[in-house]
Amino acid sequence: MATCKKCGSQLAEGEKFCPNCGENVAAPAASKEVSGPLFWRIYVKAFAALMEKPFRLWGVSLLGNLLIAIGSSLAGVAIPAIGIAIAMLFNVALAAIFLKGYHREQVYCRELFDTFKDWATIKRVLTGMGWSALWVFLWGLIPIVGPIFAIIKGYEYGLVPYILVKKPELNAIQARELSIEKTKGHKGQMFLADLVVYAIIFIVALVLGLLGMIPYVGVLFLIIMVLVFICIGVLLPLFKGLVSAAFYEELIGDDKE
């Protein structure tokens, strides 16, 4: 009988995930190298993970974003700092979940609260995320060109959540410095990965909106546009999460030390 390479548990025939630790034990499909710019290779890898229909990952992603919206909204009404802190903690938890999903590992709803488990974890996550957010804010205060610098710095610190998850030996400042180092020369590709997604969404909205102006049949296209945007709203957070996880693995990963 086969056993899990991670924890040693016995596996039933045809089992895809270890019942004990959730490790993906299915035989990996033969993969071929994808050519093209970095952002395109990232897209291909993220789509490959998405095409395996990770329904549980999709559900956990939706729940996580819902908790971010509810928690930050409720806390933000009274104390905005608490709302920001809640959003940061859930975002780092989602980073860990997307990394597992990218590697086809099983995910669980309880993992959304892993960053809340003790004060040391909370402090490290909030320090790392808060320090990065502070620098983005300060760069954004520069007159005229501030917003451009803030966007650049946002991508420069974009790997911080994943570093906090995967490299617990690094403190907040070291996590930020590693993100700066590893995104050097790749920020344009990270920007393109976002730009292409939103450009496609804009084009779809424009085309369907114009078709919606056609007399009589236009209402059909408007209904289609509503359905398309519901699907986008449901799937976009998952896809962007997988893209971010793929960027981390491509630029840092355990084999890229």
Contacts in CASP RR format, 6 or more apart in sequence:
PFRMAT RR
TARGET T0000
AUTHOR 0000-0000-0000
METHOD contacts of the structure
MODEL  1
MATCKKCGSQLAEGEKFCPNCGENVAAPAASKEVSGPLFWRIYVKAFAAL
MEKPFRLWGVSLLGNLLIAIGSSLAGVAIPAIGIAIAMLFNVALAAIFLK
GYHREQVYCRELFDTFKDWATIKRVLTGMGWSALWVFLWGLIPIVGPIFA
IIKGYEYGLVPYILVKKPELNAIQARELSIEKTKGHKGQMFLADLVVYAI
IFIVALVLGLLGMIPYVGVLFLIIMVLVFICIGVLLPLFKGLVSAAFYEE
LIGDDKE
1 10 0 8 1.000
1 11 0 8 1.000
1 12 0 8 1.000
1 13 0 8 1.000
2 10 0 8 1.000
2 11 0 8 1.000
2 13 0 8 1.000
2 25 0 8 1.000
3 9 0 8 1.000
3 10 0 8 1.000
3 11 0 8 1.000
4 10 0 8 1.000
4 11 0 8 1.000
4 18 0 8 1.000
4 20 0 8 1.000
4 21 0 8 1.000
4 23 0 8 1.000
4 25 0 8 1.000
5 23 0 8 1.000
5 25 0 8 1.000
6 18 0 8 1.000
6 21 0 8 1.000
6 23 0 8 1.000
7 18 0 8 1.000
7 20 0 8 1.000
7 21 0 8 1.000
7 23 0 8 1.000
8 20 0 8 1.000
9 18 0 8 1.000
9 19 0 8 1.000
9 20 0 8 1.000
9 21 0 8 1.000
11 18 0 8 1.000
11 19 0 8 1.000
11 25 0 8 1.000
14 26 0 8 1.000
15 25 0 8 1.000
16 24 0 8 1.000
16 25 0 8 1.000
16 26 0 8 1.000
17 23 0 8 1.000
17 24 0 8 1.000
17 25 0 8 1.000
17 26 0 8 1.000
17 105 0 8 1.000
17 106 0 8 1.000
18 25 0 8 1.000
22 105 0 8 1.000
22 106 0 8 1.000
23 105 0 8 1.000
23 106 0 8 1.000
24 103 0 8 1.000
24 104 0 8 1.000
24 105 0 8 1.000
24 106 0 8 1.000
26 104 0 8 1.000
34 40 0 8 1.000
34 41 0 8 1.000
34 44 0 8 1.000
34 45 0 8 1.000
35 41 0 8 1.000
37 189 0 8 1.000
37 192 0 8 1.000
38 186 0 8 1.000
38 189 0 8 1.000
38 250 0 8 1.000
39 189 0 8 1.000
39 190 0 8 1.000
39 192 0 8 1.000
39 193 0 8 1.000
39 196 0 8 1.000
41 250 0 8 1.000
42 189 0 8 1.000
42 193 0 8 1.000
42 243 0 8 1.000
42 246 0 8 1.000
42 247 0 8 1.000
42 250 0 8 1.000
43 193 0 8 1.000
43 196 0 8 1.000
43 243 0 8 1.000
45 102 0 8 1.000
45 242 0 8 1.000
45 246 0 8 1.000
45 250 0 8 1.000
46 102 0 8 1.000
46 239 0 8 1.000
46 241 0 8 1.000
46 242 0 8 1.000
46 243 0 8 1.000
46 245 0 8 1.000
46 246 0 8 1.000
47 239 0 8 1.000
49 101 0 8 1.000
49 102 0 8 1.000
49 104 0 8 1.000
49 242 0 8 1.000
50 235 0 8 1.000
50 238 0 8 1.000
50 239 0 8 1.000
50 242 0 8 1.000
52 104 0 8 1.000
54 101 0 8 1.000
54 104 0 8 1.000
54 238 0 8 1.000
56 106 0 8 1.000
56 107 0 8 1.000
56 108 0 8 1.000
57 97 0 8 1.000
57 98 0 8 1.000
57 100 0 8 1.000
57 101 0 8 1.000
57 107 0 8 1.000
57 238 0 8 1.000
58 234 0 8 1.000
58 235 0 8 1.000
58 238 0 8 1.000
60 97 0 8 1.000
60 107 0 8 1.000
60 108 0 8 1.000
60 109 0 8 1.000
60 111 0 8 1.000
60 112 0 8 1.000
61 94 0 8 1.000
61 97 0 8 1.000
61 98 0 8 1.000
61 237 0 8 1.000
61 238 0 8 1.000
61 241 0 8 1.000
62 234 0 8 1.000
62 237 0 8 1.000
62 238 0 8 1.000
63 109 0 8 1.000
63 112 0 8 1.000
64 90 0 8 1.000
64 93 0 8 1.000
64 94 0 8 1.000
64 112 0 8 1.000
65 94 0 8 1.000
65 237 0 8 1.000
67 90 0 8 1.000
67 112 0 8 1.000
68 86 0 8 1.000
68 87 0 8 1.000
68 90 0 8 1.000
68 91 0 8 1.000
71 83 0 8 1.000
71 86 0 8 1.000
71 87 0 8 1.000
72 83 0 8 1.000
72 84 0 8 1.000
72 86 0 8 1.000
72 87 0 8 1.000
73 83 0 8 1.000
74 83 0 8 1.000
75 82 0 8 1.000
75 83 0 8 1.000
75 85 0 8 1.000
75 86 0 8 1.000
76 82 0 8 1.000
76 83 0 8 1.000
76 84 0 8 1.000
84 133 0 8 1.000
85 126 0 8 1.000
88 125 0 8 1.000
88 126 0 8 1.000
88 129 0 8 1.000
88 130 0 8 1.000
88 133 0 8 1.000
89 115 0 8 1.000
89 116 0 8 1.000
89 122 0 8 1.000
89 125 0 8 1.000
89 126 0 8 1.000
90 112 0 8 1.000
90 115 0 8 1.000
91 129 0 8 1.000
91 161 0 8 1.000
92 115 0 8 1.000
92 125 0 8 1.000
92 129 0 8 1.000
92 161 0 8 1.000
92 164 0 8 1.000
92 165 0 8 1.000
93 111 0 8 1.000
93 112 0 8 1.000
93 113 0 8 1.000
93 114 0 8 1.000
93 115 0 8 1.000
94 112 0 8 1.000
94 241 0 8 1.000
95 161 0 8 1.000
95 162 0 8 1.000
95 164 0 8 1.000
95 165 0 8 1.000
95 244 0 8 1.000
95 245 0 8 1.000
96 111 0 8 1.000
96 114 0 8 1.000
96 165 0 8 1.000
97 107 0 8 1.000
97 111 0 8 1.000
97 112 0 8 1.000
98 241 0 8 1.000
98 242 0 8 1.000
98 244 0 8 1.000
98 245 0 8 1.000
99 162 0 8 1.000
99 165 0 8 1.000
99 166 0 8 1.000
99 245 0 8 1.000
99 248 0 8 1.000
99 249 0 8 1.000
100 106 0 8 1.000
100 107 0 8 1.000
100 111 0 8 1.000
101 107 0 8 1.000
101 242 0 8 1.000
101 245 0 8 1.000
102 242 0 8 1.000
102 245 0 8 1.000
102 246 0 8 1.000
102 249 0 8 1.000
114 121 0 8 1.000
115 121 0 8 1.000
115 122 0 8 1.000
115 125 0 8 1.000
116 122 0 8 1.000
124 164 0 8 1.000
124 168 0 8 1.000
124 171 0 8 1.000
124 172 0 8 1.000
125 164 0 8 1.000
127 171 0 8 1.000
127 172 0 8 1.000
128 160 0 8 1.000
128 164 0 8 1.000
128 172 0 8 1.000
128 173 0 8 1.000
128 175 0 8 1.000
128 176 0 8 1.000
129 160 0 8 1.000
129 161 0 8 1.000
129 164 0 8 1.000
130 172 0 8 1.000
131 172 0 8 1.000
131 173 0 8 1.000
131 176 0 8 1.000
132 154 0 8 1.000
132 157 0 8 1.000
132 158 0 8 1.000
132 160 0 8 1.000
132 176 0 8 1.000
132 179 0 8 1.000
135 153 0 8 1.000
135 157 0 8 1.000
135 176 0 8 1.000
136 150 0 8 1.000
136 153 0 8 1.000
136 154 0 8 1.000
136 157 0 8 1.000
137 150 0 8 1.000
139 146 0 8 1.000
139 149 0 8 1.000
139 150 0 8 1.000
139 152 0 8 1.000
139 153 0 8 1.000
140 146 0 8 1.000
140 147 0 8 1.000
140 149 0 8 1.000
140 150 0 8 1.000
142 149 0 8 1.000
151 191 0 8 1.000
152 187 0 8 1.000
155 183 0 8 1.000
155 187 0 8 1.000
155 188 0 8 1.000
155 190 0 8 1.000
155 191 0 8 1.000
156 179 0 8 1.000
156 180 0 8 1.000
156 183 0 8 1.000
156 187 0 8 1.000
157 176 0 8 1.000
157 179 0 8 1.000
157 180 0 8 1.000
158 179 0 8 1.000
158 183 0 8 1.000
158 190 0 8 1.000
158 244 0 8 1.000
159 178 0 8 1.000
159 179 0 8 1.000
159 182 0 8 1.000
159 183 0 8 1.000
159 247 0 8 1.000
159 248 0 8 1.000
159 251 0 8 1.000
159 252 0 8 1.000
160 175 0 8 1.000
160 176 0 8 1.000
160 179 0 8 1.000
162 244 0 8 1.000
162 245 0 8 1.000
162 248 0 8 1.000
162 252 0 8 1.000
163 170 0 8 1.000
163 175 0 8 1.000
163 178 0 8 1.000
163 179 0 8 1.000
163 248 0 8 1.000
163 252 0 8 1.000
164 170 0 8 1.000
164 172 0 8 1.000
164 175 0 8 1.000
166 248 0 8 1.000
166 252 0 8 1.000
166 253 0 8 1.000
166 254 0 8 1.000
167 175 0 8 1.000
167 178 0 8 1.000
170 178 0 8 1.000
178 252 0 8 1.000
182 251 0 8 1.000
182 252 0 8 1.000
183 190 0 8 1.000
183 251 0 8 1.000
186 247 0 8 1.000
186 251 0 8 1.000
190 247 0 8 1.000
193 243 0 8 1.000
193 247 0 8 1.000
194 240 0 8 1.000
197 236 0 8 1.000
197 239 0 8 1.000
197 240 0 8 1.000
201 232 0 8 1.000
204 225 0 8 1.000
204 228 0 8 1.000
205 225 0 8 1.000
205 229 0 8 1.000
208 221 0 8 1.000
208 222 0 8 1.000
208 224 0 8 1.000
208 225 0 8 1.000
208 228 0 8 1.000
209 221 0 8 1.000
209 222 0 8 1.000
209 225 0 8 1.000
211 218 0 8 1.000
211 221 0 8 1.000
212 218 0 8 1.000
212 219 0 8 1.000
212 220 0 8 1.000
212 221 0 8 1.000
212 222 0 8 1.000
212 225 0 8 1.000
214 221 0 8 1.000
END
